[in-house]
Amino acid sequence: MFEKLEREKREYAREYAMRVLRHNIINLNLKPGQLVSENEIAEALGVSRTPVREAFIELSRASLVEIYPQKGTYISPIDMDIVEETRFMRCAVEKAVVQLCCDVLSDTDIIFLENNLTLQKACVSQKNYKYLLSLDDSFHEFLFTACGKKMTYNLIKSVMAEMDMEVTVNEHKEILQAIKNKDKELSAKLMEEHLTRVIFDMSYLKEKHPEYFKMDSTNK
């Protein structure tokens, strides 16, 4: 079922529409192959059609939707080649980010991240996965921001996928501990393992719902 998120203060309608659509696509509230109505999304979010149309265009650039003139907009099937390329890109960037964090994170930064992890654990126990996803984004975003790479984070955010959240919290804890220990090699290794797990999560999903995935030459 489509999930409407709260609109943030001073958030432009286009940004709001894109954030809500991305959330629902990533969490499979909008299924791959599903037709999405510009009018219905606009009405659900309380915005005009224009920002929704602009959000569709941006999401199509991230391969999350497919726009067909005269036919409509459809949620893109999951392309495992794109999933792998996304993993490769994030590994290359975020391994470098955690190594930078080993040098620049302050005591205040560490406290912020530890508080974030405490809230993540509470969300797991309470099964509050909606807030947990927000905290997960905040954890990664803060690592980029703390080492002066916020623009880089904004560039890759559109392709960030969610994973098994309970396992994710434990992995975040290990990554932060490696950073606190200023262990660049281990922090990079843990980040790579953390981001690579999305491939295994997707493989499991493909076994359960092959209809969600783009067909390749092996299953045509």
Secondary structure, 3 states (H helix, E strand, C coil): CCCCCCCCCCCCHHHHHHHHHHHHHHCCCCCCCCEECHHHHHHHHCCCHHHHHHHHHHHHHCCCEEEECCCEEEECCECHHHHHHHHHHHHHHHHHHHHHHHHHCCHHHHHHHHHHHHHHHHHHHHCCHHHHHHHHHHHHHHHHHHCCCHHHHHHHHHHCCCCCHHHHHHHHHHHHHHHHCCCHHHHHHHHHHHHHHHHHHHHHHHHHCHHHECCCCCCC
